[in-house]
Amino acid sequence: MDRKKMTLGKRRASGIHSLIVYCADIRCLHWTRINADQWPDNVPLCDLEDQFVCGACGNRRAEVRPDFREAG
């Protein structure tokens, strides 16, 4: 199955500029909210996941999701 990747531009078009970044370690689950305007529109959300290090446990795996609370 060829799935299209969700890009930051598609999220911005729907009014969402923030992301929630979750630590992927199920023992930690630390999370933070960040503004995604620093990356270009063509960047897929999944490509950002390797760029984060958890500030609580040091884990290098993250899950990145749009902050849908911004959608109006």
WOGIZI-V494823 format. One line per field, one symbol per residue. ss: DSSP state (@ for helix, = for strand, . for the rest). psi: psi as a letter, one per 30 degrees, with the letter a starting at -180 (. if undefined). A space follows every 10 residues. Layout:
ss: ???
psi: ???
//
This chain:
ss: ......=@@@ @@@....=== ===....... =====..... ...=@@@@@@ @......... .=====.@@@ ..
psi: kjkkkkleee eefggjfllk jkkfjffdgk llklkgffll egkkefffef fkkkfefgkg klkkkkifff k.
//
